Amino acid sequence: MKKIYINELAEYVGKEITIQGWVYNKRSSGKVKFLVLRDGSGYLQCVYFKGNVTPEVFETADKIGQESSVEVTGLVKEEPRAPGGFELDATGLNIISEAHDYPITPKEHGVEFLMDNRHLWLRSSRQVAILKIRHRIVKAIRDFFDNKGFTLMDPPIITPAACEGTSTLFETQYFDLGKAYLTQSGQLYAEAGAMALGKVYTFGPTFRAEKSKTRRHLTEFWMCEPEVAFADLNDDMDLAEEFLEYIVQTVLKDMGEELKVLERDTSMLQNVKRPLPRISYDEAVEILKKNGVEFEYGNDLGGGDETIISNQFDRPVMVHRYPAEVKAFYMKRDPENEKFALAVDVLAPEGYGEIIGGSQREDNLDYLLQRIKQHDLPQEAFEWYLDLRRFGSVPHSGFGLGLERTVSWICGLDHVRESIPFARLIYRNTP
């Protein structure tokens, strides 16, 4: 017998079917019982009329607990007022596993309670909508790069050295070889891939041991990092804005129902189209000064600074050419002014901050050696990376997009913890 899912019911109007799922909600109206069923693909209202079913079935429909797993038989009917546009004129009800005292009820629950019960909270309509949008964003990311001739490569998660500074590393003992670290980024390995394949992207988990409790930070998160040979900073910015436009417009086109569940105002998202505004670090500092911010020139932009800057625009803004001293060792200096790095951050509107960070990479061996020494990094750990400059070095660029921040922004979430199935935060590593 073919398994039927709720999102396929348009094919079965007027037919009797059996469907499996969980009791999401129920209500009673005298001689009629309503069960709302969910199966992961959608929601279905099942209607039990007292005269159409046995007394046992009618009583079961009345007493069954929320999140009980069931098998329901009935006739599929079109009903525009029902969830999903269909309902089931139910005749049978078989309990697979009965649930009692489900802890998450329609009342208001605190965040800590919901996070402690994250394994169950995932079943709510809001969390389901977020996870489905996350899935569509992931597919859009892969489709974008696959269709542009990029090759996916998978960098190691265990690495011998830091990519972006040693203070935010998760450290482990690696057998007899000494210390190793959970990766902060796949970028350095992506550079090796770009020298072999021309255009590559990595997509996987990364780890930052930042002691940060902001709504934008996780200790474990996913990054997509493209890297392109023979590309400068302008090429990098062109790619980033095309990429971002594709992701957002795809979600708007395909995930309208889920965005409605989240009550997301999509007016700002509609504006995410090329060209995106581009401003220099100096221009960003001027914006802060005009808005009364006491900002020390030469510092990196903080979260509050990013919010003020992005609020001046109706779409993401690209801030480029940061002071080299606040950026990573591998970023190339601007040949027109060596105080600046050829770096770019893309700031999302509505206070969501940096969602993309990228740069042109330093392709000169001597300069890169200087940077490694200046940052007090162990040269021996980077010998393989330096080989990329010794053997056929070329200008190359790339960036990293944080998946969870992107999901948070597109979904309009208050905190990044809802953008990933099981969040890892400075104060939480369960469930």
Residue pairs with C-beta under 8 A, 6 or more apart in sequence:
1 18
3 20
4 12
4 17
4 18
4 19
5 19
5 39
5 40
5 41
5 42
6 19
6 21
6 37
6 38
6 39
6 41
6 42
6 43
6 44
6 84
6 86
7 41
7 42
7 84
8 41
9 17
9 44
9 76
9 84
9 86
10 86
12 76
13 76
13 77
13 78
13 86
14 75
14 76
14 77
15 75
15 76
16 73
16 74
16 75
16 76
16 91
17 73
17 74
17 76
17 88
18 71
18 72
18 73
18 92
19 37
19 39
19 44
19 71
19 72
19 73
19 88
20 39
20 69
20 70
20 71
20 72
20 96
21 37
21 38
21 39
21 40
21 44
21 69
21 70
21 72
22 37
22 38
22 39
22 67
22 68
22 69
22 70
22 123
23 35
23 36
23 37
23 64
23 65
23 66
23 67
23 68
23 70
23 99
24 36
24 37
24 38
24 43
24 66
24 67
24 123
24 125
25 35
25 36
25 66
26 33
26 34
26 35
26 36
26 61
26 64
26 66
27 33
27 34
28 34
28 62
31 49
31 50
31 51
32 47
32 48
32 49
32 50
33 47
33 48
33 58
33 61
33 62
34 45
34 46
34 47
34 48
35 45
35 46
35 48
35 61
35 64
35 70
35 72
35 90
35 93
36 43
36 44
36 45
36 46
36 83
37 43
37 44
37 45
37 46
37 70
37 72
37 88
38 44
38 123
38 128
40 128
42 83
42 84
43 83
43 84
43 125
44 82
44 83
44 84
44 86
44 87
44 88
45 79
45 82
45 83
45 87
45 88
46 72
46 74
46 87
46 88
46 90
47 74
47 87
47 88
47 89
47 90
48 57
48 58
48 61
48 90
48 93
49 89
50 58
52 89
52 91
53 61
53 90
53 91
53 92
53 93
57 91
57 92
57 93
60 93
60 95
61 90
61 93
64 70
64 93
64 95
64 98
65 98
65 99
65 100
65 101
65 102
66 99
66 102
66 105
67 99
67 102
67 120
67 123
68 95
68 96
68 97
68 98
68 99
69 95
69 96
69 97
69 99
70 93
70 94
70 95
70 96
71 92
71 93
71 94
71 96
72 88
72 90
72 92
72 93
72 94
73 90
73 91
73 92
73 93
73 94
74 88
74 89
74 90
74 91
74 92
75 88
75 89
75 91
76 86
76 87
76 88
77 86
77 87
77 88
77 89
78 85
78 86
79 85
79 86
79 87
102 120
103 117
103 120
104 114
104 117
104 120
104 121
104 123
104 124
111 415
114 121
115 121
115 417
115 423
115 428
116 430
116 431
117 431
118 421
118 422
118 423
118 431
119 422
119 431
121 127
122 128
122 131
122 421
125 261
126 261
126 262
127 418
128 261
129 257
129 258
129 259
129 261
129 262
129 411
130 258
130 262
130 407
130 411
130 413
130 418
130 419
131 421
132 255
132 258
133 251
133 255
133 258
133 259
133 262
133 407
133 410
133 411
134 403
134 407
134 419
134 420
136 250
136 251
136 254
136 255
137 247
137 251
137 403
137 406
137 407
137 410
138 203
138 403
140 246
140 247
140 250
140 251
141 203
141 224
141 243
141 247
141 401
141 403
142 152
142 203
143 250
144 243
144 246
144 247
145 152
145 201
145 226
146 152
148 199
149 199
150 199
150 200
150 201
150 226
151 193
151 197
151 199
151 200
151 201
152 200
152 201
152 202
152 203
153 189
153 190
153 193
153 197
153 200
153 201
153 202
154 186
154 202
154 204
155 183
155 186
155 188
155 189
155 190
155 202
155 204
156 183
156 189
157 182
157 183
157 204
157 205
158 172
158 174
158 180
158 181
158 182
158 183
159 180
159 181
159 182
159 183
160 180
160 181
160 381
161 181
161 377
161 378
161 381
161 382
162 169
162 181
162 184
162 377
163 183
163 184
163 185
163 187
163 188
163 328
164 184
164 185
164 328
165 328
165 375
166 377
167 209
168 184
168 208
168 209
168 210
169 181
169 182
169 184
169 209
170 181
170 182
170 207
170 209
170 219
171 179
171 180
171 181
172 179
172 180
172 181
172 182
173 179
173 180
174 180
182 207
183 206
183 207
184 206
184 207
184 208
185 206
185 223
185 225
185 400
186 202
186 204
186 206
186 223
186 225
187 202
187 225
187 227
187 330
187 398
187 400
188 330
188 385
189 202
190 200
190 201
190 202
190 225
190 226
190 227
190 398
191 227
191 361
191 385
191 388
191 396
191 398
192 384
192 385
192 388
193 200
193 202
193 227
194 200
194 227
194 228
194 229
194 396
194 398
195 229
195 388
195 392
195 394
195 396
198 228
198 229
198 230
199 226
199 227
199 228
199 229
200 226
200 227
201 224
201 225
201 226
201 227
202 223
202 224
202 225
202 227
203 222
203 223
203 224
203 225
204 222
204 223
205 220
205 221
205 222
205 223
206 220
206 221
206 222
206 223
207 219
207 220
208 217
208 219
208 221
209 219
210 217
210 219
210 426
211 426
212 426
213 425
213 426
213 427
214 303
215 414
215 415
215 416
216 303
216 352
216 353
216 405
216 408
216 416
217 416
217 425
217 426
218 404
218 416
218 417
218 420
218 423
218 424
218 425
219 424
219 425
219 426
220 420
220 424
221 402
221 403
221 404
221 416
221 420
222 402
222 403
222 404
222 420
223 400
223 401
223 402
223 403
224 400
224 401
224 403
225 398
225 399
225 400
225 401
226 239
226 243
226 398
226 399
227 396
227 397
227 398
228 235
228 236
228 239
228 396
228 397
228 398
229 394
229 396
230 394
230 395
230 396
231 239
231 360
231 395
231 396
231 397
231 398
232 342
232 360
232 395
232 397
233 320
233 342
233 343
233 344
233 359
233 360
233 397
235 397
236 344
236 358
236 359
236 360
236 397
236 398
236 399
237 278
237 318
237 320
237 344
237 358
239 399
240 318
240 344
240 346
240 356
240 358
240 399
241 274
241 275
241 276
241 316
241 318
241 346
242 274
243 401
244 272
244 276
244 316
244 346
244 355
244 356
244 401
245 272
245 273
245 274
247 406
247 410
248 269
248 272
248 410
249 272
249 273
251 259
251 269
251 410
252 259
252 266
252 269
252 270
259 266
259 411
262 411
262 412
263 412
264 410
264 411
264 412
265 412
268 314
268 315
268 349
268 350
269 410
271 314
271 315
272 315
272 316
273 315
276 315
276 316
276 317
276 318
276 346
277 313
277 315
277 317
277 318
278 317
278 318
278 320
279 287
279 309
279 317
279 318
279 319
279 320
280 319
280 320
280 321
281 319
281 320
281 321
281 322
281 323
281 340
282 321
284 301
284 305
284 309
284 319
285 295
285 297
287 308
287 309
287 312
288 295
288 305
288 308
288 309
289 295
291 308
293 304
293 305
293 308
295 305
298 323
298 325
298 326
299 323
299 326
300 322
300 323
300 326
300 327
301 309
301 319
301 345
303 353
306 345
306 347
306 353
306 354
307 351
307 353
309 317
309 319
309 347
310 316
310 317
310 347
310 348
310 349
310 350
310 351
310 352
310 353
311 349
311 351
313 349
314 349
315 349
316 346
316 347
316 348
316 349
316 355
317 346
317 347
317 349
318 344
318 345
318 346
318 347
319 344
319 345
319 346
319 347
320 342
320 343
320 344
320 345
321 334
321 337
321 340
321 341
321 342
321 343
322 340
322 341
322 343
322 345
323 339
323 340
323 341
324 331
324 333
324 338
324 339
324 340
324 341
327 341
327 343
327 359
328 359
329 362
329 368
329 371
329 372
329 374
329 375
329 377
330 359
330 361
330 362
330 368
330 371
331 341
331 342
331 343
331 359
331 360
331 361
331 362
332 341
332 342
332 359
332 360
332 361
332 362
332 363
332 367
333 339
333 340
333 341
333 342
333 362
333 367
334 340
334 341
334 342
341 359
342 359
342 360
343 357
343 358
343 359
343 360
344 356
344 357
344 358
344 359
344 399
345 354
345 356
345 357
345 358
346 354
346 355
346 356
346 357
346 399
347 353
347 354
347 355
348 354
348 355
348 405
348 406
348 409
350 409
350 412
352 405
352 408
352 409
353 405
354 402
354 405
355 401
355 402
355 405
355 406
355 409
356 399
356 400
356 401
356 402
357 399
357 400
358 397
358 398
358 399
358 400
359 397
359 398
359 399
360 395
360 396
360 397
361 396
361 397
361 398
362 368
362 371
363 389
363 393
363 394
363 395
363 396
364 389
364 393
365 386
365 389
365 390
365 393
368 386
368 389
369 379
369 386
372 379
372 382
373 379
379 386
403 419
404 416
404 419
404 420
405 416
405 419
407 413
407 419
407 420
408 415
408 416
408 418
408 419
411 418
411 419
413 419
416 423
417 423
417 425
422 431
